[in-house]
């Protein structure tokens, strides 16, 4: 079976893809919102409230 079913998952608000808990995030998992540094950098262009009509 692929993956680890016991690991928590979240959905990235930028790309919409699910991502799993990682050991490097063990102390900050509640604050993690993006699947990658690339998505974190792109967040303003995707979720900009002023860009909505």
PDB file of N, CA, C and O in Angstrom:
ATOM      1  N   UNK A   1       0.846  -1.188   0.000  1.00  0.00           N
ATOM      2  CA  UNK A   1       0.000   0.000   0.000  1.00  0.00           C
ATOM      3  C   UNK A   1       0.886   1.245   0.000  1.00  0.00           C
ATOM      4  O   UNK A   1       1.866   1.310   0.743  1.00  0.00           O
ATOM      5  N   UNK A   2       0.552   2.209  -0.812  1.00  0.00           N
ATOM      6  CA  UNK A   2       1.350   3.431  -0.929  1.00  0.00           C
ATOM      7  C   UNK A   2       1.019   4.413   0.184  1.00  0.00           C
ATOM      8  O   UNK A   2      -0.116   4.465   0.658  1.00  0.00           O
ATOM      9  N   UNK A   3       2.017   5.195   0.600  1.00  0.00           N
ATOM     10  CA  UNK A   3       1.790   6.236   1.604  1.00  0.00           C
ATOM     11  C   UNK A   3       1.710   5.690   3.020  1.00  0.00           C
ATOM     12  O   UNK A   3       1.883   4.494   3.256  1.00  0.00           O
ATOM     13  N   UNK A   4       1.447   6.582   3.941  1.00  0.00           N
ATOM     14  CA  UNK A   4       1.332   6.242   5.353  1.00  0.00           C
ATOM     15  C   UNK A   4      -0.013   6.741   5.843  1.00  0.00           C
ATOM     16  O   UNK A   4      -0.180   7.943   6.045  1.00  0.00           O
ATOM     17  N   UNK A   5      -0.974   5.855   6.040  1.00  0.00           N
ATOM     18  CA  UNK A   5      -2.322   6.290   6.425  1.00  0.00           C
ATOM     19  C   UNK A   5      -2.397   6.983   7.784  1.00  0.00           C
ATOM     20  O   UNK A   5      -3.359   7.703   8.051  1.00  0.00           O
ATOM     21  N   UNK A   6      -1.403   6.778   8.644  1.00  0.00           N
ATOM     22  CA  UNK A   6      -1.442   7.403   9.965  1.00  0.00           C
ATOM     23  C   UNK A   6      -0.961   8.850   9.948  1.00  0.00           C
ATOM     24  O   UNK A   6      -1.118   9.556  10.944  1.00  0.00           O
ATOM     25  N   UNK A   7      -0.385   9.305   8.849  1.00  0.00           N
ATOM     26  CA  UNK A   7       0.107  10.678   8.766  1.00  0.00           C
ATOM     27  C   UNK A   7      -1.022  11.643   8.437  1.00  0.00           C
ATOM     28  O   UNK A   7      -1.889  11.352   7.613  1.00  0.00           O
ATOM     29  N   UNK A   8      -0.997  12.790   9.092  1.00  0.00           N
ATOM     30  CA  UNK A   8      -2.001  13.820   8.841  1.00  0.00           C
ATOM     31  C   UNK A   8      -1.783  14.429   7.458  1.00  0.00           C
ATOM     32  O   UNK A   8      -0.654  14.496   6.971  1.00  0.00           O
ATOM     33  N   UNK A   9      -2.861  14.867   6.836  1.00  0.00           N
ATOM     34  CA  UNK A   9      -2.753  15.513   5.533  1.00  0.00           C
ATOM     35  C   UNK A   9      -3.500  16.844   5.549  1.00  0.00           C
ATOM     36  O   UNK A   9      -4.423  17.050   6.337  1.00  0.00           O
ATOM     37  N   UNK A  10      -3.081  17.730   4.666  1.00  0.00           N
ATOM     38  CA  UNK A  10      -3.736  19.019   4.460  1.00  0.00           C
ATOM     39  C   UNK A  10      -3.779  19.258   2.957  1.00  0.00           C
ATOM     40  O   UNK A  10      -3.094  18.575   2.195  1.00  0.00           O
ATOM     41  N   UNK A  11      -4.581  20.224   2.532  1.00  0.00           N
ATOM     42  CA  UNK A  11      -4.654  20.593   1.120  1.00  0.00           C
ATOM     43  C   UNK A  11      -4.067  21.990   0.961  1.00  0.00           C
ATOM     44  O   UNK A  11      -4.453  22.922   1.667  1.00  0.00           O
ATOM     45  N   UNK A  12      -3.147  22.122   0.041  1.00  0.00           N
ATOM     46  CA  UNK A  12      -2.495  23.408  -0.206  1.00  0.00           C
ATOM     47  C   UNK A  12      -3.496  24.369  -0.848  1.00  0.00           C
ATOM     48  O   UNK A  12      -4.102  24.021  -1.862  1.00  0.00           O
ATOM     49  N   UNK A  13      -3.689  25.570  -0.286  1.00  0.00           N
ATOM     50  CA  UNK A  13      -4.649  26.530  -0.848  1.00  0.00           C
ATOM     51  C   UNK A  13      -4.187  27.154  -2.170  1.00  0.00           C
ATOM     52  O   UNK A  13      -4.990  27.778  -2.863  1.00  0.00           O
ATOM     53  N   UNK A  14      -2.919  26.998  -2.527  1.00  0.00           N
ATOM     54  CA  UNK A  14      -2.403  27.578  -3.758  1.00  0.00           C
ATOM     55  C   UNK A  14      -2.575  26.615  -4.935  1.00  0.00           C
ATOM     56  O   UNK A  14      -3.153  26.977  -5.959  1.00  0.00           O
ATOM     57  N   UNK A  15      -2.070  25.393  -4.784  1.00  0.00           N
ATOM     58  CA  UNK A  15      -2.126  24.451  -5.902  1.00  0.00           C
ATOM     59  C   UNK A  15      -3.271  23.449  -5.778  1.00  0.00           C
ATOM     60  O   UNK A  15      -3.609  22.774  -6.750  1.00  0.00           O
ATOM     61  N   UNK A  16      -3.877  23.346  -4.582  1.00  0.00           N
ATOM     62  CA  UNK A  16      -5.007  22.448  -4.393  1.00  0.00           C
ATOM     63  C   UNK A  16      -4.630  20.997  -4.188  1.00  0.00           C
ATOM     64  O   UNK A  16      -5.507  20.135  -4.134  1.00  0.00           O
ATOM     65  N   UNK A  17      -3.353  20.712  -4.073  1.00  0.00           N
ATOM     66  CA  UNK A  17      -2.901  19.330  -3.902  1.00  0.00           C
ATOM     67  C   UNK A  17      -2.803  18.963  -2.428  1.00  0.00           C
ATOM     68  O   UNK A  17      -2.445  19.801  -1.601  1.00  0.00           O
ATOM     69  N   UNK A  18      -3.118  17.717  -2.095  1.00  0.00           N
ATOM     70  CA  UNK A  18      -2.949  17.272  -0.711  1.00  0.00           C
ATOM     71  C   UNK A  18      -1.470  17.026  -0.414  1.00  0.00           C
ATOM     72  O   UNK A  18      -0.712  16.612  -1.291  1.00  0.00           O
ATOM     73  N   UNK A  19      -1.071  17.283   0.825  1.00  0.00           N
ATOM     74  CA  UNK A  19       0.299  16.982   1.237  1.00  0.00           C
ATOM     75  C   UNK A  19       0.277  16.416   2.643  1.00  0.00           C
ATOM     76  O   UNK A  19      -0.634  16.694   3.423  1.00  0.00           O
ATOM     77  N   UNK A  20       1.291  15.617   2.962  1.00  0.00           N
ATOM     78  CA  UNK A  20       1.345  14.917   4.243  1.00  0.00           C
ATOM     79  C   UNK A  20       2.293  15.583   5.226  1.00  0.00           C
ATOM     80  O   UNK A  20       3.197  16.334   4.861  1.00  0.00           O
ATOM     81  N   UNK A  21       2.041  15.268   6.496  1.00  0.00           N
ATOM     82  CA  UNK A  21       2.919  15.685   7.585  1.00  0.00           C
ATOM     83  C   UNK A  21       4.329  15.228   7.286  1.00  0.00           C
ATOM     84  O   UNK A  21       4.539  14.132   6.767  1.00  0.00           O
ATOM     85  N   UNK A  22       5.297  16.070   7.614  1.00  0.00           N
ATOM     86  CA  UNK A  22       6.706  15.719   7.454  1.00  0.00           C
ATOM     87  C   UNK A  22       7.412  15.916   8.785  1.00  0.00           C
ATOM     88  O   UNK A  22       7.022  16.752   9.600  1.00  0.00           O
ATOM     89  N   UNK A  23       8.450  15.132   8.983  1.00  0.00           N
ATOM     90  CA  UNK A  23       9.179  15.192  10.250  1.00  0.00           C
ATOM     91  C   UNK A  23       9.692  16.603  10.547  1.00  0.00           C
ATOM     92  O   UNK A  23       9.693  17.038  11.699  1.00  0.00           O
ATOM     93  N   UNK A  24      10.129  17.317   9.504  1.00  0.00           N
ATOM     94  CA  UNK A  24      10.656  18.670   9.733  1.00  0.00           C
ATOM     95  C   UNK A  24       9.588  19.644  10.214  1.00  0.00           C
ATOM     96  O   UNK A  24       9.910  20.710  10.740  1.00  0.00           O
ATOM     97  N   UNK A  25       8.293  19.278  10.034  1.00  0.00           N
ATOM     98  CA  UNK A  25       7.191  20.129  10.468  1.00  0.00           C
ATOM     99  C   UNK A  25       6.612  19.698  11.807  1.00  0.00           C
ATOM    100  O   UNK A  25       5.580  20.230  12.217  1.00  0.00           O
ATOM    101  N   UNK A  26       7.240  18.751  12.506  1.00  0.00           N
ATOM    102  CA  UNK A  26       6.627  18.171  13.708  1.00  0.00           C
ATOM    103  C   UNK A  26       6.280  19.204  14.780  1.00  0.00           C
ATOM    104  O   UNK A  26       5.294  19.031  15.497  1.00  0.00           O
ATOM    105  N   UNK A  27       7.060  20.263  14.904  1.00  0.00           N
ATOM    106  CA  UNK A  27       6.796  21.274  15.928  1.00  0.00           C
ATOM    107  C   UNK A  27       5.917  22.431  15.442  1.00  0.00           C
ATOM    108  O   UNK A  27       5.451  23.234  16.250  1.00  0.00           O
ATOM    109  N   UNK A  28       5.691  22.518  14.136  1.00  0.00           N
ATOM    110  CA  UNK A  28       4.934  23.647  13.583  1.00  0.00           C
ATOM    111  C   UNK A  28       3.792  23.208  12.669  1.00  0.00           C
ATOM    112  O   UNK A  28       3.302  24.015  11.879  1.00  0.00           O
ATOM    113  N   UNK A  29       3.363  21.969  12.755  1.00  0.00           N
ATOM    114  CA  UNK A  29       2.346  21.441  11.844  1.00  0.00           C
ATOM    115  C   UNK A  29       1.075  22.280  11.827  1.00  0.00           C
ATOM    116  O   UNK A  29       0.460  22.440  10.774  1.00  0.00           O
ATOM    117  N   UNK A  30       0.670  22.821  12.980  1.00  0.00           N
ATOM    118  CA  UNK A  30      -0.542  23.638  13.030  1.00  0.00           C
ATOM    119  C   UNK A  30      -0.416  24.912  12.192  1.00  0.00           C
ATOM    120  O   UNK A  30      -1.426  25.428  11.713  1.00  0.00           O
ATOM    121  N   UNK A  31       0.796  25.429  12.007  1.00  0.00           N
ATOM    122  CA  UNK A  31       1.010  26.647  11.245  1.00  0.00           C
ATOM    123  C   UNK A  31       1.276  26.397   9.763  1.00  0.00           C
ATOM    124  O   UNK A  31       1.209  27.325   8.957  1.00  0.00           O
ATOM    125  N   UNK A  32       1.578  25.144   9.396  1.00  0.00           N
ATOM    126  CA  UNK A  32       1.895  24.830   8.000  1.00  0.00           C
ATOM    127  C   UNK A  32       0.632  24.940   7.156  1.00  0.00           C
ATOM    128  O   UNK A  32      -0.383  24.319   7.469  1.00  0.00           O
ATOM    129  N   UNK A  33       0.694  25.734   6.078  1.00  0.00           N
ATOM    130  CA  UNK A  33      -0.468  25.923   5.203  1.00  0.00           C
ATOM    131  C   UNK A  33      -0.169  25.561   3.757  1.00  0.00           C
ATOM    132  O   UNK A  33      -1.086  25.253   2.995  1.00  0.00           O
ATOM    133  N   UNK A  34       1.110  25.593   3.367  1.00  0.00           N
ATOM    134  CA  UNK A  34       1.474  25.383   1.973  1.00  0.00           C
ATOM    135  C   UNK A  34       2.335  24.134   1.821  1.00  0.00           C
ATOM    136  O   UNK A  34       3.096  23.778   2.720  1.00  0.00           O
ATOM    137  N   UNK A  35       2.206  23.467   0.661  1.00  0.00           N
ATOM    138  CA  UNK A  35       2.916  22.211   0.452  1.00  0.00           C
ATOM    139  C   UNK A  35       4.399  22.417   0.166  1.00  0.00           C
ATOM    140  O   UNK A  35       5.206  21.503   0.343  1.00  0.00           O
ATOM    141  N   UNK A  36       4.752  23.613  -0.274  1.00  0.00           N
ATOM    142  CA  UNK A  36       6.140  23.853  -0.670  1.00  0.00           C
ATOM    143  C   UNK A  36       6.491  25.327  -0.544  1.00  0.00           C
ATOM    144  O   UNK A  36       5.622  26.183  -0.376  1.00  0.00           O
ATOM    145  N   UNK A  37       7.772  25.596  -0.627  1.00  0.00           N
ATOM    146  CA  UNK A  37       8.253  26.981  -0.605  1.00  0.00           C
ATOM    147  C   UNK A  37       7.737  27.731  -1.834  1.00  0.00           C
ATOM    148  O   UNK A  37       7.429  28.920  -1.755  1.00  0.00           O
ATOM    149  N   UNK A  38       7.645  27.046  -2.951  1.00  0.00           N
ATOM    150  CA  UNK A  38       7.143  27.668  -4.172  1.00  0.00           C
ATOM    151  C   UNK A  38       5.705  28.155  -3.991  1.00  0.00           C
ATOM    152  O   UNK A  38       5.372  29.274  -4.381  1.00  0.00           O
ATOM    153  N   UNK A  39       4.857  27.315  -3.401  1.00  0.00           N
ATOM    154  CA  UNK A  39       3.469  27.712  -3.172  1.00  0.00           C
ATOM    155  C   UNK A  39       3.383  28.822  -2.125  1.00  0.00           C
ATOM    156  O   UNK A  39       2.542  29.715  -2.235  1.00  0.00           O
ATOM    157  N   UNK A  40       4.231  28.771  -1.129  1.00  0.00           N
ATOM    158  CA  UNK A  40       4.220  29.814  -0.109  1.00  0.00           C
ATOM    159  C   UNK A  40       4.545  31.166  -0.743  1.00  0.00           C
ATOM    160  O   UNK A  40       3.938  32.179  -0.394  1.00  0.00           O
ATOM    161  N   UNK A  41       5.499  31.183  -1.671  1.00  0.00           N
ATOM    162  CA  UNK A  41       5.856  32.429  -2.344  1.00  0.00           C
ATOM    163  C   UNK A  41       4.755  32.920  -3.273  1.00  0.00           C
ATOM    164  O   UNK A  41       4.597  34.126  -3.462  1.00  0.00           O
ATOM    165  N   UNK A  42       3.996  31.999  -3.853  1.00  0.00           N
ATOM    166  CA  UNK A  42       2.936  32.357  -4.806  1.00  0.00           C
ATOM    167  C   UNK A  42       1.629  32.734  -4.114  1.00  0.00           C
ATOM    168  O   UNK A  42       0.687  33.157  -4.782  1.00  0.00           O
ATOM    169  N   UNK A  43       1.550  32.591  -2.790  1.00  0.00           N
ATOM    170  CA  UNK A  43       0.281  32.781  -2.086  1.00  0.00           C
ATOM    171  C   UNK A  43      -0.371  34.128  -2.346  1.00  0.00           C
ATOM    172  O   UNK A  43      -1.592  34.200  -2.486  1.00  0.00           O
ATOM    173  N   UNK A  44       0.411  35.194  -2.414  1.00  0.00           N
ATOM    174  CA  UNK A  44      -0.167  36.523  -2.587  1.00  0.00           C
ATOM    175  C   UNK A  44      -0.796  36.696  -3.964  1.00  0.00           C
ATOM    176  O   UNK A  44      -1.792  37.407  -4.098  1.00  0.00           O
ATOM    177  N   UNK A  45      -0.241  36.068  -4.977  1.00  0.00           N
ATOM    178  CA  UNK A  45      -0.800  36.222  -6.315  1.00  0.00           C
ATOM    179  C   UNK A  45      -2.080  35.406  -6.483  1.00  0.00           C
ATOM    180  O   UNK A  45      -2.900  35.718  -7.346  1.00  0.00           O
ATOM    181  N   UNK A  46      -2.258  34.371  -5.672  1.00  0.00           N
ATOM    182  CA  UNK A  46      -3.424  33.514  -5.778  1.00  0.00           C
ATOM    183  C   UNK A  46      -4.532  33.958  -4.829  1.00  0.00           C
ATOM    184  O   UNK A  46      -5.706  33.947  -5.199  1.00  0.00           O
ATOM    185  N   UNK A  47      -4.170  34.345  -3.614  1.00  0.00           N
ATOM    186  CA  UNK A  47      -5.173  34.657  -2.592  1.00  0.00           C
ATOM    187  C   UNK A  47      -5.292  36.146  -2.301  1.00  0.00           C
ATOM    188  O   UNK A  47      -5.718  36.533  -1.213  1.00  0.00           O
ATOM    189  N   UNK A  48      -4.923  36.978  -3.253  1.00  0.00           N
ATOM    190  CA  UNK A  48      -4.975  38.421  -3.060  1.00  0.00           C
ATOM    191  C   UNK A  48      -6.427  38.896  -2.998  1.00  0.00           C
ATOM    192  O   UNK A  48      -7.129  38.845  -4.009  1.00  0.00           O
ATOM    193  N   UNK A  49      -6.890  39.354  -1.837  1.00  0.00           N
ATOM    194  CA  UNK A  49      -8.288  39.783  -1.710  1.00  0.00           C
ATOM    195  C   UNK A  49      -8.621  41.013  -2.555  1.00  0.00           C
ATOM    196  O   UNK A  49      -9.790  41.232  -2.870  1.00  0.00           O
ATOM    197  N   UNK A  50      -7.633  41.814  -2.927  1.00  0.00           N
ATOM    198  CA  UNK A  50      -7.883  43.003  -3.729  1.00  0.00           C
ATOM    199  C   UNK A  50      -8.060  42.656  -5.205  1.00  0.00           C
ATOM    200  O   UNK A  50      -8.560  43.473  -5.977  1.00  0.00           O
ATOM    201  N   UNK A  51      -7.657  41.463  -5.596  1.00  0.00           N
ATOM    202  CA  UNK A  51      -7.791  41.044  -6.977  1.00  0.00           C
ATOM    203  C   UNK A  51      -9.172  40.504  -7.312  1.00  0.00           C
ATOM    204  O   UNK A  51      -9.451  40.193  -8.470  1.00  0.00           O
ATOM    205  N   UNK A  52     -10.030  40.392  -6.323  1.00  0.00           N
ATOM    206  CA  UNK A  52     -11.373  39.872  -6.550  1.00  0.00           C
ATOM    207  C   UNK A  52     -12.284  41.012  -7.001  1.00  0.00           C
ATOM    208  O   UNK A  52     -12.239  42.112  -6.451  1.00  0.00           O
ATOM    209  N   UNK A  53     -13.114  40.733  -8.012  1.00  0.00           N
ATOM    210  CA  UNK A  53     -14.021  41.788  -8.522  1.00  0.00           C
ATOM    211  C   UNK A  53     -15.163  42.050  -7.585  1.00  0.00           C
ATOM    212  O   UNK A  53     -16.007  42.901  -7.864  1.00  0.00           O
TER     213      UNK A  53
END
